[in-house]
Amino acid sequence: MIPFRLMKNASLTLTMSLMVSSFAFAKVTMNAMCFMSEKETAAHPFNPTSGEISEDPTLKNNPTNVSPEDIQQKYRIASLSKVLTTHWAVAQLNPEYRFTTRIYITPGSNQNSCNIHIEGDMDPYMGREMLDRIFSQLKPNLEQAKCTNIESISYDEFFPVFLDVMTHQTVHKLGWENPALYFNSSKTKEDFSAFIKIKSGLKVNPEKIGLLSKTSFEEYLKTTPHKIFHVKSLPLFVMAKDINKYSFNYAANVLFEKLGGKTGYSNFIYQRLGLASKDLEIYNGSGYPAYINQQKKYNIVTCAALVTIIKDLDQTLDNYKGSRHFQLADVMATGGTNETYSTFKGLYSGGTFNNTLVAKTGSAERAITFGGMLSTADSDLFFAVLTSPDTYEKPDLTNSRLYIRSLVQTLAERNKLRKFEYKQAGDMQSTDEYSKMELEVEVAEEVKAKATEVLK
């Protein structure tokens, strides 16, 4: 019988052979590899056998000696951080959660004037497309309110705006850049002001566009007549899938901050799974380095904690009672050729991994990582591989990824893989039928007399 290893997709084998021969092998340091089945409560170190090593030159060149102690040591996980953010969001919100943006219309100082205020919900995809949808629907409501003069447009601190947020699907480098370049108060003001001036169709003094804190606006609203409209985003699971398959730093960091940031995550993961500082140190939702007191900090997690979190994400999705059944493939990229794009599609597009693998890559300074789930006939198998190339140059990164693929292939060959049912959903769009503006609240004129003092 032909060994299973020799029955790989032919074109993929040729591609890998060419890649291997193109680079002199550089050392790849194995930090930790571990796995856990859905029936287990503890992770195991993974090491290929001598027989498995003899069949693969990549494994020969990079000895794998992972001890039980190694999988309890914290290492950089890079963009596998986005899986932690996804787990937190699914557990705290739910996979069908939709971010709600509220638009308030309040009276201005003259009869036909008004003010507009936007209450955000930390929607990670508030960009040009959603703003277009909001303001095109707002115009007829302004006409109905007989507002022909906009005195001011304000927004609160929970309304991040990045006009080019959807561009990451075609300009991948944009999604992998430092998220702090786009997720900050200056960028929101710049992008939102530019949209109002160029695309909104409304005329307003640029100096009257700006931040108004949530608490200040709530006080003002107590004595002011107003109408509240809302629009809703796409569901969370669609966003999570996009974040993970494109490894989108910006959206992951926005979502992480909505949920509570560094302190909130520490509290959540301890209460949820009993994981503490000995198991992980998390600074942001993307894995991009954070700067704390002028020091560069990376998210570091033990391999054992990582597979425990992936397993809990899978179970949380499976246990959710909503409009449909959810699985890991709904929030992470899958192997095979059907995914429109993923950061690992090139190495895992062969038939072996078609609807048997759900995974996420990670790449950061001195860290190349991979983790997810293999579907087997016996049970789902959760795994993580954490490596460090000796240098952060392209040949070494390529060798790390090839090395990881050989290890994952070896783990797969030890188990009979079973395809899961999943229909590819395609790329995320920016809006859907829930983005229709709906009237939520209308407060009558009785409070208007009290408004004058507040507005002073």
Steps between C-alpha positions, in 0.01 A plus 500: 500500500628846415573697819250777565784756504575420133141558398510878552370742246755483216514868417538592867784249541679647196452854631641406839794321342587808297470718809723272703765482227494878458628565851786353694349356814527740792441395856150534634466494876206298625354670804204269555246284317206342675159350437183403684190310389153626581467207743804607703567767761879521468736570211780269389838589348544390140816344357537308173634147522830394347307331220303818425818705505675269254229562240521880509819705438344803669455306824853357471647847487302632798493261795181521705550424867199646679476416869201525734674802653530671160125510446462680834747776404372828357605591146403765248188395313483793252168507311365193675398776741204562271364156594509607866311817411246295303453264795440794737255670263298186431481416871413852617272611217392204281575410138190680372562825687462811286664830590237772535581857396247761615440834330337781698328807355455785748372855442739783415485863603272599208170365371638304204829397652606186683794309642608146421672276751629145446520250783744225410519136601867450408403355162834373360385553140371856516640630172403668177239241406308504828518880523359522148212280610436704815502847344307407187221375728531795736417764236126423467470496880659845518253623237213357702631681808511820288870536570662694217798626700740269686656691789729222622585135456649324801596146592604325820816314597351166394485592132831407332509586128744364241375590153710237321405220738384265219813555290690237700332228290690612190798687648610239752794702627252758632341240724835387640635845581518657845132538603586805712545694173125472438345435841540833677296816565691709244435250221130485587465878489699526176309226319156592631547871421619411150194284444260771620663757275529290183247218512219571748317757288456717811637849552644564843778719636808273534568657839164366616595137438658326796499283808235533771538253784228248568437629852479864388252418226287290736467797734408731212243251374307495829348840424501502121238366257654251262455219255719191509563283197722195481677281249656160564820343373554156356502224763810440709580158353532649151739764632701240694540289188627803309736601782651153520528404136653837403681541835357851527680682783285814518162330544640252753634781718173697486304190602745426783459852641120482475505188714710659773863514392796346681347503849164379376660207320703394805182492707301319233749222427562431869130475579431301185787249494709571809790629289724759666830684450697174514306389190476819294571873475271678254537866405275535195267310273715468188844382611671802352760627750367743757705774660463514878711765678710529182572127504393265221270229631377190320210275591646184652305183575582139587423237240279317752296814569465571130346164410276522806366833372448370146313202638277725713429721199388192307276383785355848554399521136358148506294570815360833383123494451409746229363514149739228381780269607853645509843341475866610488486528121252788542760717676834373365641410159476145368747288305449405138436700187154638570591785736516826304818591686691406812851566623574125479315405183816448294639224724176333607293496182559131426223244525631374834387818673183577303231552769710308754709794624397826668794718594673834549856607422722732699803697392695750708859581586668166582169316505329287235195322639204290391202359687150371460309176465524179296174311458558128552276194497549464875460863610607855431871546566620843613865591447752782505855537368724781627836545325771761474710550185863582572463821301198685367599472135286347226692169464477434872130589511436266208688221674298553816173473310613190313618346825165570666314354204703178524414474868130562441505247214662248734238562768228459236646172376481352849124546490226414256374837384127562460356784293262736672201651325561862414392719211741782424339837563731715286645832606333723755300792364468827689121521538188287474123533556556578870683817400161656429445805719216452748331751729563388856380780732328835465488734803236772474528877531412518871866495602600777259445779752768349724754472222615864489685488834671169415616624161673797664 
